[in-house]
Every structure is written in structure tokens, then in C-alpha cells.
Amino acid sequence: MIRVGLTGGIGSGKSTVARIFEMLGVPVYYADAAAKRLMGTDAELRKQIISFFGSESYTGNQLNRQYLAREVFHNQEKLSKLNSLVHPATIRDAEEWMMKQTSVYAIKEAALIFESGSDKYLHYIIGVSAPLELRIHRTMLRDNISREDVLKRIQQQMDEDEKMSLCNFIVYNDEIQPVLPQVLSLHKKLQEPANEK
């Protein structure tokens, strides 16, 4: 089975693109949702988070998201540490999920495919690209946050041009080029037997 990554910066619309693939019958693994689930259910990961961030990281059995967000939001070192704990667990979980899929190809949707090193486990990577102003506007609307907060998040991510240069395919979600024909074209390409690896 072909393993395909789907990535893009904040506000690029990668979740929208992922949902189109799902409507075409392609299984999609959402890494962000999985990471949140694993922080609550993976005993080893939980132990590591408590060891580094303290017992306040959990309230009973529940992850204390607000506490953890405060801890890492303005601290790049702590954010990197949290990612270094969560990424390996998510990569393992995604691998187990991929093994169970029976389709021609399956997708792993993740913002940090290159940063987490999970690109090594994938055959192809699709990047979702959108102009900066559009990404800012979408994120402000979606998360109800200020322009400054969006820019802070963008600065914490890999440079968009660099990320797109590492991808095998790009879907332009710029509200000029329709997304659906681009996804359908990729879907057809990824189902070709020549892609089997």
C-alpha cells in the first residue's frame, strides 16, 4: 500500500483537502487528533509528560490542556520537548494504523511531517499551499484570534516555501484554482499501478 503524507502551514486548508480524499474513499489518519488522543490514553507518553512538565499536566486521568498550552506557548524549548515526546508515539500509532489499511493508498494528515521526521515513513507527500494573507484570514476566523497571534504561530512553523519544495505534489488552495479537480487528478495518479512501492 502507498503511504501518502498531506501537509501544509496553518490556515492552508489541509483538513479541507483531507476531507475531499475521505469522500473519495481514501482512509485518512489525522495526526493532530491522534496526538491529543494519545496524550490521554498512552500510559508511557503520559508518564513522560508528567516527568517533564509536572503532575499539573493531568487532572485525574484528563490531560490539562490549558496548563500545557501555557507552559509551551511562548517557550520554544518546552514546545520542542513536548513535540519530542509526542511525535514518536504518534508515528508509532500511525504506523499501526497504516498496517491495517487495505486501500491502494492511505493518507497521513499532519502539519509537522518534515519536522517530526515522519516523512521517512511515507512514499509521497502532498503539500497544501495558500497565500500568506489568506492563511492569516482563515486562521483568525477559525480560531477567533488576533492577526498577531496567527503570525506568532506561523513564525513557529517551517517556512512555507521550504516545506512546499520538499513535497512531491502541491494542491493550491488559493480560492482562485478550484481544489476539487486538483485532488481528483492526484487521486487518479496515486491509484496507478506504476506507483506501487
C-alpha positions as CSV (number, residue, x, y, z in Angstrom):
1,M,0.0,0.0,0.0
2,I,1.2,3.5,-0.8
3,R,1.7,5.8,2.2
4,V,1.0,9.4,1.4
5,G,1.6,12.4,3.7
6,L,-0.6,15.5,3.5
7,T,0.8,18.7,5.0
8,G,0.7,22.5,4.9
9,G,1.1,25.5,7.1
10,I,-1.6,26.8,9.4
11,G,-4.6,28.1,7.5
12,S,-3.6,26.4,4.3
13,G,-6.7,24.2,4.3
14,K,-5.1,20.8,4.5
15,S,-8.0,19.4,6.6
16,T,-10.4,20.5,3.8
17,V,-8.3,18.7,1.2
18,A,-8.1,15.6,3.6
19,R,-11.9,15.5,3.8
20,I,-12.1,15.5,-0.1
21,F,-9.8,12.5,-0.2
22,E,-12.0,10.8,2.5
23,M,-15.1,11.5,0.4
24,L,-13.3,9.6,-2.4
25,G,-13.0,6.6,-0.1
26,V,-9.3,7.1,0.9
27,P,-8.6,6.4,4.6
28,V,-7.1,9.4,6.4
29,Y,-5.1,9.5,9.6
30,Y,-5.3,12.8,11.4
31,A,-2.1,13.2,13.3
32,D,-3.2,16.2,15.4
33,A,-6.3,14.4,16.7
34,A,-4.3,11.3,17.3
35,A,-1.7,13.2,19.3
36,K,-4.4,14.6,21.5
37,R,-5.9,11.2,22.0
38,L,-2.5,9.6,22.7
39,M,-1.7,12.2,25.4
40,G,-4.7,11.0,27.2
41,T,-4.5,7.2,26.6
42,D,-0.8,6.2,26.1
43,A,0.5,5.3,29.6
44,E,4.2,5.7,28.6
45,L,3.6,9.1,27.0
46,R,1.6,10.3,30.0
47,K,4.5,9.3,32.3
48,Q,7.0,11.2,30.2
49,I,4.8,14.3,30.0
50,I,4.3,14.3,33.8
51,S,8.0,13.7,34.4
52,F,9.0,16.8,32.4
53,F,6.0,19.1,32.9
54,G,4.9,18.1,36.4
55,S,1.8,16.5,37.8
56,E,-0.3,19.6,36.9
57,S,-0.2,18.2,33.3
58,Y,-3.1,16.0,34.2
59,T,-6.2,16.5,36.2
60,G,-7.2,12.9,37.2
61,N,-7.0,11.0,34.0
62,Q,-7.5,14.0,31.8
63,L,-4.8,16.0,30.1
64,N,-4.7,19.5,31.5
65,R,-4.6,21.2,28.0
66,Q,-4.8,24.8,29.3
67,Y,-1.8,24.2,31.7
68,L,0.2,22.6,29.0
69,A,-0.6,25.3,26.4
70,R,0.5,28.0,28.9
71,E,3.7,26.1,29.5
72,V,4.7,25.7,25.8
73,F,3.1,28.7,24.1
74,H,5.9,31.3,24.5
75,N,8.7,28.8,25.2
76,Q,10.3,27.2,22.1
77,E,12.4,24.9,24.2
78,K,9.5,23.4,26.1
79,L,7.4,23.2,22.9
80,S,10.3,21.3,21.3
81,K,10.5,19.0,24.3
82,L,6.7,18.3,24.2
83,N,7.0,17.5,20.4
84,S,9.9,15.2,21.0
85,L,7.7,13.2,23.4
86,V,4.5,13.2,21.3
87,H,5.9,12.7,17.8
88,P,7.4,9.2,18.3
89,A,4.1,8.0,19.9
90,T,2.1,9.5,17.0
91,I,4.5,8.0,14.4
92,R,4.1,4.5,16.1
93,D,0.3,4.9,16.2
94,A,0.2,6.0,12.5
95,E,2.4,3.0,11.5
96,E,0.0,0.6,13.3
97,W,-3.0,2.3,11.6
98,M,-1.3,2.2,8.2
99,M,-0.7,-1.6,8.6
100,K,-4.5,-2.2,8.9
101,Q,-5.4,-0.3,5.8
102,T,-6.4,-2.3,2.7
103,S,-6.9,0.5,0.1
104,V,-4.5,1.3,-2.7
105,Y,-3.2,4.2,-0.7
106,A,-3.8,5.9,2.6
107,I,-3.1,9.4,3.8
108,K,-1.5,10.8,7.0
109,E,-2.6,14.4,7.5
110,A,-0.1,16.3,9.7
111,A,1.2,19.8,10.0
112,L,4.7,18.6,11.1
113,I,5.5,15.8,8.7
114,F,9.1,17.0,7.9
115,E,9.7,18.5,11.4
116,S,8.7,15.2,13.1
117,G,10.8,13.0,10.8
118,S,7.6,11.1,9.7
119,D,8.4,11.8,6.0
120,K,10.8,8.9,6.2
121,Y,7.9,6.5,6.5
122,L,6.0,7.9,3.6
123,H,6.2,7.3,-0.2
124,Y,4.8,10.6,-1.3
125,I,4.0,13.9,0.3
126,I,1.3,16.3,-0.8
127,G,1.6,19.9,0.2
128,V,-1.3,22.3,0.5
129,S,-0.4,25.8,-0.3
130,A,-2.2,29.1,0.2
131,P,-1.1,32.8,0.1
132,L,0.0,34.2,3.5
133,E,-2.8,36.8,3.8
134,L,-5.4,34.2,3.1
135,R,-3.9,31.8,5.7
136,I,-3.9,34.6,8.3
137,H,-7.5,35.5,7.5
138,R,-8.7,31.9,7.6
139,T,-7.0,31.2,11.0
140,M,-8.3,34.4,12.6
141,L,-11.8,33.4,11.6
142,R,-11.4,29.7,12.6
143,D,-9.7,30.2,15.9
144,N,-11.2,33.6,16.8
145,I,-7.7,35.0,17.5
146,S,-5.8,38.2,16.5
147,R,-3.6,38.7,13.5
148,E,-0.6,38.9,15.8
149,D,-1.3,35.5,17.4
150,V,-1.6,34.0,13.9
151,L,1.7,35.5,12.9
152,K,3.3,34.1,16.1
153,R,2.1,30.6,15.2
154,I,3.3,30.9,11.6
155,Q,6.7,32.0,12.8
156,Q,6.9,28.8,14.9
157,Q,6.4,26.7,11.7
158,M,8.7,25.7,8.9
159,D,8.9,28.3,6.1
160,E,6.1,27.7,3.6
161,D,8.3,27.8,0.5
162,E,10.8,25.4,2.1
163,K,8.0,23.0,3.1
164,M,6.4,23.0,-0.4
165,S,9.8,22.5,-2.1
166,L,10.1,19.2,-0.1
167,C,6.7,17.9,-1.3
168,N,6.1,15.6,-4.3
169,F,2.8,17.3,-5.2
170,I,1.2,20.6,-4.4
171,V,-2.5,21.4,-4.1
172,Y,-3.1,25.2,-4.5
173,N,-5.9,26.2,-2.1
174,D,-5.8,29.9,-3.1
175,E,-9.5,30.4,-3.8
176,I,-8.6,31.0,-7.5
177,Q,-7.8,27.5,-8.7
178,P,-10.6,25.0,-7.8
179,V,-9.3,22.4,-5.3
180,L,-11.5,19.5,-6.4
181,P,-10.0,19.0,-9.9
182,Q,-6.5,19.0,-8.3
183,V,-7.5,16.4,-5.8
184,L,-9.2,14.2,-8.4
185,S,-6.1,14.4,-10.6
186,L,-3.9,13.3,-7.7
187,H,-6.3,10.6,-6.7
188,K,-6.1,9.1,-10.2
189,K,-2.3,9.4,-10.2
190,L,-1.9,7.7,-6.8
191,Q,-4.1,4.8,-7.9
192,E,-1.9,3.9,-10.9
193,P,-0.2,0.6,-10.5
194,A,3.2,2.2,-11.5
195,N,3.1,3.9,-8.1
196,E,3.2,0.6,-6.2
197,K,6.3,0.5,-4.0
